[in-house]
């Protein structure tokens, strides 16, 4: 696998984990959702940043 493939695999894994978290969150009562809003927002920001980020071999 080259670096681009690894970046794509990492992004896809992170996006899938976020989708699973979102589905879990939607099944929670409103009060529990409110307790997780900050975590959800930060996770979304990280996944969006990974769309643009190009990690390189160090």
PDB file of N, CA, C and O in Angstrom, chain B, residues numbered from 101:
ATOM      1  N   UNK B 101       0.842  -1.185   0.000  1.00  0.00           N
ATOM      2  CA  UNK B 101       0.000   0.000   0.000  1.00  0.00           C
ATOM      3  C   UNK B 101       0.885   1.246   0.000  1.00  0.00           C
ATOM      4  O   UNK B 101       1.874   1.325   0.729  1.00  0.00           O
ATOM      5  N   UNK B 102       0.514   2.194  -0.815  1.00  0.00           N
ATOM      6  CA  UNK B 102       1.261   3.452  -0.805  1.00  0.00           C
ATOM      7  C   UNK B 102       0.622   4.423   0.197  1.00  0.00           C
ATOM      8  O   UNK B 102      -0.416   4.127   0.788  1.00  0.00           O
ATOM      9  N   UNK B 103       1.248   5.563   0.373  1.00  0.00           N
ATOM     10  CA  UNK B 103       0.796   6.539   1.363  1.00  0.00           C
ATOM     11  C   UNK B 103      -0.623   7.015   1.084  1.00  0.00           C
ATOM     12  O   UNK B 103      -1.418   7.177   2.010  1.00  0.00           O
ATOM     13  N   UNK B 104      -0.942   7.239  -0.176  1.00  0.00           N
ATOM     14  CA  UNK B 104      -2.289   7.703  -0.528  1.00  0.00           C
ATOM     15  C   UNK B 104      -3.343   6.662  -0.148  1.00  0.00           C
ATOM     16  O   UNK B 104      -4.402   7.008   0.375  1.00  0.00           O
ATOM     17  N   UNK B 105      -3.052   5.397  -0.409  1.00  0.00           N
ATOM     18  CA  UNK B 105      -3.983   4.326  -0.046  1.00  0.00           C
ATOM     19  C   UNK B 105      -4.169   4.248   1.467  1.00  0.00           C
ATOM     20  O   UNK B 105      -5.281   4.041   1.954  1.00  0.00           O
ATOM     21  N   UNK B 106      -3.072   4.414   2.206  1.00  0.00           N
ATOM     22  CA  UNK B 106      -3.159   4.380   3.668  1.00  0.00           C
ATOM     23  C   UNK B 106      -3.979   5.553   4.197  1.00  0.00           C
ATOM     24  O   UNK B 106      -4.779   5.389   5.119  1.00  0.00           O
ATOM     25  N   UNK B 107      -3.781   6.737   3.615  1.00  0.00           N
ATOM     26  CA  UNK B 107      -4.574   7.904   4.013  1.00  0.00           C
ATOM     27  C   UNK B 107      -6.056   7.654   3.767  1.00  0.00           C
ATOM     28  O   UNK B 107      -6.893   7.969   4.614  1.00  0.00           O
ATOM     29  N   UNK B 108      -6.377   7.090   2.612  1.00  0.00           N
ATOM     30  CA  UNK B 108      -7.776   6.816   2.267  1.00  0.00           C
ATOM     31  C   UNK B 108      -8.364   5.762   3.203  1.00  0.00           C
ATOM     32  O   UNK B 108      -9.504   5.894   3.648  1.00  0.00           O
ATOM     33  N   UNK B 109      -7.597   4.723   3.499  1.00  0.00           N
ATOM     34  CA  UNK B 109      -8.074   3.678   4.406  1.00  0.00           C
ATOM     35  C   UNK B 109      -8.334   4.239   5.799  1.00  0.00           C
ATOM     36  O   UNK B 109      -9.329   3.892   6.436  1.00  0.00           O
ATOM     37  N   UNK B 110      -7.442   5.106   6.271  1.00  0.00           N
ATOM     38  CA  UNK B 110      -7.621   5.727   7.584  1.00  0.00           C
ATOM     39  C   UNK B 110      -8.869   6.597   7.595  1.00  0.00           C
ATOM     40  O   UNK B 110      -9.668   6.524   8.529  1.00  0.00           O
ATOM     41  N   UNK B 111      -9.043   7.418   6.566  1.00  0.00           N
ATOM     42  CA  UNK B 111     -10.227   8.280   6.488  1.00  0.00           C
ATOM     43  C   UNK B 111     -11.509   7.442   6.470  1.00  0.00           C
ATOM     44  O   UNK B 111     -12.462   7.754   7.184  1.00  0.00           O
ATOM     45  N   UNK B 112     -11.536   6.393   5.667  1.00  0.00           N
ATOM     46  CA  UNK B 112     -12.735   5.556   5.567  1.00  0.00           C
ATOM     47  C   UNK B 112     -13.055   4.884   6.897  1.00  0.00           C
ATOM     48  O   UNK B 112     -14.220   4.772   7.276  1.00  0.00           O
ATOM     49  N   UNK B 113     -12.015   4.435   7.606  1.00  0.00           N
ATOM     50  CA  UNK B 113     -12.230   3.808   8.911  1.00  0.00           C
ATOM     51  C   UNK B 113     -12.782   4.824   9.908  1.00  0.00           C
ATOM     52  O   UNK B 113     -13.713   4.526  10.655  1.00  0.00           O
ATOM     53  N   UNK B 114     -12.205   6.019   9.913  1.00  0.00           N
ATOM     54  CA  UNK B 114     -12.680   7.054  10.830  1.00  0.00           C
ATOM     55  C   UNK B 114     -14.115   7.459  10.508  1.00  0.00           C
ATOM     56  O   UNK B 114     -14.920   7.652  11.419  1.00  0.00           O
ATOM     57  N   UNK B 115     -14.441   7.587   9.235  1.00  0.00           N
ATOM     58  CA  UNK B 115     -15.797   7.967   8.831  1.00  0.00           C
ATOM     59  C   UNK B 115     -16.798   6.880   9.224  1.00  0.00           C
ATOM     60  O   UNK B 115     -17.904   7.188   9.669  1.00  0.00           O
ATOM     61  N   UNK B 116     -16.418   5.612   9.062  1.00  0.00           N
ATOM     62  CA  UNK B 116     -17.303   4.509   9.437  1.00  0.00           C
ATOM     63  C   UNK B 116     -17.542   4.492  10.948  1.00  0.00           C
ATOM     64  O   UNK B 116     -18.663   4.264  11.402  1.00  0.00           O
ATOM     65  N   UNK B 117     -16.488   4.733  11.717  1.00  0.00           N
ATOM     66  CA  UNK B 117     -16.639   4.790  13.171  1.00  0.00           C
ATOM     67  C   UNK B 117     -17.545   5.946  13.581  1.00  0.00           C
ATOM     68  O   UNK B 117     -18.344   5.814  14.508  1.00  0.00           O
ATOM     69  N   UNK B 118     -17.421   7.071  12.896  1.00  0.00           N
ATOM     70  CA  UNK B 118     -18.265   8.232  13.210  1.00  0.00           C
ATOM     71  C   UNK B 118     -19.722   7.946  12.837  1.00  0.00           C
ATOM     72  O   UNK B 118     -20.632   8.343  13.565  1.00  0.00           O
ATOM     73  N   UNK B 119     -19.951   7.273  11.727  1.00  0.00           N
ATOM     74  CA  UNK B 119     -21.316   6.900  11.341  1.00  0.00           C
ATOM     75  C   UNK B 119     -21.943   5.986  12.390  1.00  0.00           C
ATOM     76  O   UNK B 119     -23.108   6.145  12.753  1.00  0.00           O
ATOM     77  N   UNK B 120     -21.158   5.030  12.871  1.00  0.00           N
ATOM     78  CA  UNK B 120     -21.642   4.110  13.905  1.00  0.00           C
ATOM     79  C   UNK B 120     -21.959   4.879  15.189  1.00  0.00           C
ATOM     80  O   UNK B 120     -22.974   4.622  15.836  1.00  0.00           O
ATOM     81  N   UNK B 121     -21.094   5.815  15.552  1.00  0.00           N
ATOM     82  CA  UNK B 121     -21.317   6.643  16.747  1.00  0.00           C
ATOM     83  C   UNK B 121     -22.578   7.490  16.583  1.00  0.00           C
ATOM     84  O   UNK B 121     -23.368   7.613  17.519  1.00  0.00           O
ATOM     85  N   UNK B 122     -22.770   8.076  15.395  1.00  0.00           N
ATOM     86  CA  UNK B 122     -23.958   8.886  15.122  1.00  0.00           C
ATOM     87  C   UNK B 122     -25.222   8.040  15.258  1.00  0.00           C
ATOM     88  O   UNK B 122     -26.203   8.487  15.853  1.00  0.00           O
ATOM     89  N   UNK B 123     -25.208   6.828  14.715  1.00  0.00           N
ATOM     90  CA  UNK B 123     -26.374   5.953  14.821  1.00  0.00           C
ATOM     91  C   UNK B 123     -26.681   5.619  16.281  1.00  0.00           C
ATOM     92  O   UNK B 123     -27.839   5.610  16.696  1.00  0.00           O
ATOM     93  N   UNK B 124     -25.625   5.346  17.053  1.00  0.00           N
ATOM     94  CA  UNK B 124     -25.821   5.074  18.478  1.00  0.00           C
ATOM     95  C   UNK B 124     -26.410   6.297  19.171  1.00  0.00           C
ATOM     96  O   UNK B 124     -27.341   6.185  19.969  1.00  0.00           O
ATOM     97  N   UNK B 125     -25.858   7.460  18.856  1.00  0.00           N
ATOM     98  CA  UNK B 125     -26.295   8.695  19.498  1.00  0.00           C
ATOM     99  C   UNK B 125     -27.769   8.979  19.201  1.00  0.00           C
ATOM    100  O   UNK B 125     -28.505   9.435  20.077  1.00  0.00           O
ATOM    101  N   UNK B 126     -28.195   8.711  17.976  1.00  0.00           N
ATOM    102  CA  UNK B 126     -29.596   8.956  17.606  1.00  0.00           C
ATOM    103  C   UNK B 126     -30.563   8.047  18.360  1.00  0.00           C
ATOM    104  O   UNK B 126     -31.749   8.357  18.465  1.00  0.00           O
ATOM    105  N   UNK B 127     -30.068   6.935  18.881  1.00  0.00           N
ATOM    106  CA  UNK B 127     -30.936   6.015  19.616  1.00  0.00           C
ATOM    107  C   UNK B 127     -31.029   6.359  21.105  1.00  0.00           C
ATOM    108  O   UNK B 127     -31.745   5.694  21.853  1.00  0.00           O
ATOM    109  N   UNK B 128     -30.308   7.392  21.531  1.00  0.00           N
ATOM    110  CA  UNK B 128     -30.273   7.781  22.940  1.00  0.00           C
ATOM    111  C   UNK B 128     -31.365   8.804  23.251  1.00  0.00           C
ATOM    112  O   UNK B 128     -31.861   9.488  22.356  1.00  0.00           O
ATOM    113  N   UNK B 129     -31.733   8.899  24.526  1.00  0.00           N
ATOM    114  CA  UNK B 129     -32.705   9.932  24.916  1.00  0.00           C
ATOM    115  C   UNK B 129     -32.082  11.326  24.771  1.00  0.00           C
ATOM    116  O   UNK B 129     -30.859  11.464  24.792  1.00  0.00           O
ATOM    117  N   UNK B 130     -32.916  12.351  24.627  1.00  0.00           N
ATOM    118  CA  UNK B 130     -32.402  13.712  24.396  1.00  0.00           C
ATOM    119  C   UNK B 130     -31.358  14.175  25.416  1.00  0.00           C
ATOM    120  O   UNK B 130     -30.371  14.808  25.042  1.00  0.00           O
ATOM    121  N   UNK B 131     -31.563  13.870  26.677  1.00  0.00           N
ATOM    122  CA  UNK B 131     -30.606  14.309  27.700  1.00  0.00           C
ATOM    123  C   UNK B 131     -29.222  13.693  27.463  1.00  0.00           C
ATOM    124  O   UNK B 131     -28.203  14.363  27.627  1.00  0.00           O
ATOM    125  N   UNK B 132     -29.197  12.432  27.083  1.00  0.00           N
ATOM    126  CA  UNK B 132     -27.914  11.767  26.811  1.00  0.00           C
ATOM    127  C   UNK B 132     -27.253  12.353  25.563  1.00  0.00           C
ATOM    128  O   UNK B 132     -26.032  12.508  25.522  1.00  0.00           O
ATOM    129  N   UNK B 133     -28.042  12.673  24.565  1.00  0.00           N
ATOM    130  CA  UNK B 133     -27.503  13.301  23.351  1.00  0.00           C
ATOM    131  C   UNK B 133     -26.828  14.622  23.709  1.00  0.00           C
ATOM    132  O   UNK B 133     -25.737  14.919  23.222  1.00  0.00           O
ATOM    133  N   UNK B 134     -27.475  15.404  24.554  1.00  0.00           N
ATOM    134  CA  UNK B 134     -26.897  16.687  24.965  1.00  0.00           C
ATOM    135  C   UNK B 134     -25.567  16.508  25.689  1.00  0.00           C
ATOM    136  O   UNK B 134     -24.679  17.352  25.570  1.00  0.00           O
ATOM    137  N   UNK B 135     -25.425  15.424  26.430  1.00  0.00           N
ATOM    138  CA  UNK B 135     -24.167  15.162  27.130  1.00  0.00           C
ATOM    139  C   UNK B 135     -23.029  14.834  26.166  1.00  0.00           C
ATOM    140  O   UNK B 135     -21.860  14.937  26.538  1.00  0.00           O
ATOM    141  N   UNK B 136     -23.351  14.442  24.941  1.00  0.00           N
ATOM    142  CA  UNK B 136     -22.333  14.015  23.976  1.00  0.00           C
ATOM    143  C   UNK B 136     -22.162  14.985  22.808  1.00  0.00           C
ATOM    144  O   UNK B 136     -21.436  14.676  21.862  1.00  0.00           O
ATOM    145  N   UNK B 137     -22.808  16.141  22.850  1.00  0.00           N
ATOM    146  CA  UNK B 137     -22.739  17.048  21.699  1.00  0.00           C
ATOM    147  C   UNK B 137     -21.332  17.552  21.423  1.00  0.00           C
ATOM    148  O   UNK B 137     -20.928  17.641  20.264  1.00  0.00           O
ATOM    149  N   UNK B 138     -20.583  17.881  22.459  1.00  0.00           N
ATOM    150  CA  UNK B 138     -19.220  18.389  22.257  1.00  0.00           C
ATOM    151  C   UNK B 138     -18.337  17.303  21.642  1.00  0.00           C
ATOM    152  O   UNK B 138     -17.589  17.556  20.697  1.00  0.00           O
ATOM    153  N   UNK B 139     -18.433  16.094  22.191  1.00  0.00           N
ATOM    154  CA  UNK B 139     -17.645  14.974  21.657  1.00  0.00           C
ATOM    155  C   UNK B 139     -17.990  14.721  20.187  1.00  0.00           C
ATOM    156  O   UNK B 139     -17.098  14.524  19.361  1.00  0.00           O
ATOM    157  N   UNK B 140     -19.271  14.727  19.870  1.00  0.00           N
ATOM    158  CA  UNK B 140     -19.695  14.495  18.492  1.00  0.00           C
ATOM    159  C   UNK B 140     -19.138  15.571  17.562  1.00  0.00           C
ATOM    160  O   UNK B 140     -18.640  15.266  16.478  1.00  0.00           O
ATOM    161  N   UNK B 141     -19.224  16.819  17.987  1.00  0.00           N
ATOM    162  CA  UNK B 141     -18.751  17.931  17.161  1.00  0.00           C
ATOM    163  C   UNK B 141     -17.252  17.839  16.904  1.00  0.00           C
ATOM    164  O   UNK B 141     -16.805  18.036  15.774  1.00  0.00           O
ATOM    165  N   UNK B 142     -16.483  17.546  17.929  1.00  0.00           N
ATOM    166  CA  UNK B 142     -15.034  17.421  17.769  1.00  0.00           C
ATOM    167  C   UNK B 142     -14.703  16.258  16.844  1.00  0.00           C
ATOM    168  O   UNK B 142     -13.829  16.379  15.984  1.00  0.00           O
ATOM    169  N   UNK B 143     -15.387  15.143  17.011  1.00  0.00           N
ATOM    170  CA  UNK B 143     -15.144  13.986  16.137  1.00  0.00           C
ATOM    171  C   UNK B 143     -15.455  14.333  14.680  1.00  0.00           C
ATOM    172  O   UNK B 143     -14.716  13.944  13.776  1.00  0.00           O
ATOM    173  N   UNK B 144     -16.551  15.065  14.454  1.00  0.00           N
ATOM    174  CA  UNK B 144     -16.897  15.491  13.093  1.00  0.00           C
ATOM    175  C   UNK B 144     -15.805  16.385  12.512  1.00  0.00           C
ATOM    176  O   UNK B 144     -15.430  16.238  11.349  1.00  0.00           O
ATOM    177  N   UNK B 145     -15.300  17.306  13.318  1.00  0.00           N
ATOM    178  CA  UNK B 145     -14.228  18.196  12.858  1.00  0.00           C
ATOM    179  C   UNK B 145     -12.984  17.403  12.463  1.00  0.00           C
ATOM    180  O   UNK B 145     -12.346  17.701  11.454  1.00  0.00           O
ATOM    181  N   UNK B 146     -12.647  16.402  13.254  1.00  0.00           N
ATOM    182  CA  UNK B 146     -11.466  15.586  12.957  1.00  0.00           C
ATOM    183  C   UNK B 146     -11.661  14.818  11.656  1.00  0.00           C
ATOM    184  O   UNK B 146     -10.752  14.766  10.827  1.00  0.00           O
ATOM    185  N   UNK B 147     -12.829  14.225  11.468  1.00  0.00           N
ATOM    186  CA  UNK B 147     -13.095  13.474  10.229  1.00  0.00           C
ATOM    187  C   UNK B 147     -13.046  14.409   9.023  1.00  0.00           C
ATOM    188  O   UNK B 147     -12.493  14.049   7.984  1.00  0.00           O
ATOM    189  N   UNK B 148     -13.622  15.606   9.152  1.00  0.00           N
ATOM    190  CA  UNK B 148     -13.582  16.565   8.041  1.00  0.00           C
ATOM    191  C   UNK B 148     -12.154  17.001   7.738  1.00  0.00           C
ATOM    192  O   UNK B 148     -11.789  17.166   6.574  1.00  0.00           O
ATOM    193  N   UNK B 149     -11.351  17.188   8.767  1.00  0.00           N
ATOM    194  CA  UNK B 149      -9.951  17.564   8.558  1.00  0.00           C
ATOM    195  C   UNK B 149      -9.194  16.452   7.844  1.00  0.00           C
ATOM    196  O   UNK B 149      -8.299  16.724   7.043  1.00  0.00           O
ATOM    197  N   UNK B 150      -9.543  15.217   8.125  1.00  0.00           N
ATOM    198  CA  UNK B 150      -8.866  14.083   7.482  1.00  0.00           C
ATOM    199  C   UNK B 150      -9.157  14.022   5.987  1.00  0.00           C
ATOM    200  O   UNK B 150      -8.366  13.460   5.229  1.00  0.00           O
ATOM    201  N   UNK B 151     -10.278  14.590   5.552  1.00  0.00           N
ATOM    202  CA  UNK B 151     -10.585  14.621   4.120  1.00  0.00           C
ATOM    203  C   UNK B 151      -9.512  15.386   3.352  1.00  0.00           C
ATOM    204  O   UNK B 151      -9.153  15.010   2.237  1.00  0.00           O
ATOM    205  N   UNK B 152      -9.006  16.455   3.948  1.00  0.00           N
ATOM    206  CA  UNK B 152      -8.042  17.332   3.285  1.00  0.00           C
ATOM    207  C   UNK B 152      -6.591  17.006   3.630  1.00  0.00           C
ATOM    208  O   UNK B 152      -5.682  17.354   2.877  1.00  0.00           O
ATOM    209  N   UNK B 153      -6.370  16.345   4.755  1.00  0.00           N
ATOM    210  CA  UNK B 153      -5.023  16.106   5.254  1.00  0.00           C
ATOM    211  C   UNK B 153      -4.309  15.031   4.440  1.00  0.00           C
ATOM    212  O   UNK B 153      -4.880  13.982   4.139  1.00  0.00           O
ATOM    213  N   UNK B 154      -3.085  15.297   4.096  1.00  0.00           N
ATOM    214  CA  UNK B 154      -2.252  14.322   3.399  1.00  0.00           C
ATOM    215  C   UNK B 154      -1.094  13.946   4.309  1.00  0.00           C
ATOM    216  O   UNK B 154      -0.101  14.671   4.379  1.00  0.00           O
ATOM    217  N   UNK B 155      -1.207  12.832   4.998  1.00  0.00           N
ATOM    218  CA  UNK B 155      -0.124  12.368   5.851  1.00  0.00           C
ATOM    219  C   UNK B 155       0.984  11.798   4.972  1.00  0.00           C
ATOM    220  O   UNK B 155       0.715  11.184   3.940  1.00  0.00           O
ATOM    221  N   UNK B 156       2.211  12.002   5.384  1.00  0.00           N
ATOM    222  CA  UNK B 156       3.354  11.513   4.613  1.00  0.00           C
ATOM    223  C   UNK B 156       4.165  10.540   5.446  1.00  0.00           C
ATOM    224  O   UNK B 156       4.018  10.477   6.666  1.00  0.00           O
ATOM    225  N   UNK B 157       5.017   9.788   4.783  1.00  0.00           N
ATOM    226  CA  UNK B 157       5.949   8.918   5.493  1.00  0.00           C
ATOM    227  C   UNK B 157       6.936   9.799   6.238  1.00  0.00           C
ATOM    228  O   UNK B 157       7.495  10.735   5.668  1.00  0.00           O
ATOM    229  N   UNK B 158       7.148   9.503   7.495  1.00  0.00           N
ATOM    230  CA  UNK B 158       8.068  10.352   8.269  1.00  0.00           C
ATOM    231  C   UNK B 158       9.349   9.633   8.582  1.00  0.00           C
ATOM    232  O   UNK B 158      10.234  10.198   9.224  1.00  0.00           O
TER     233      UNK B 158
END
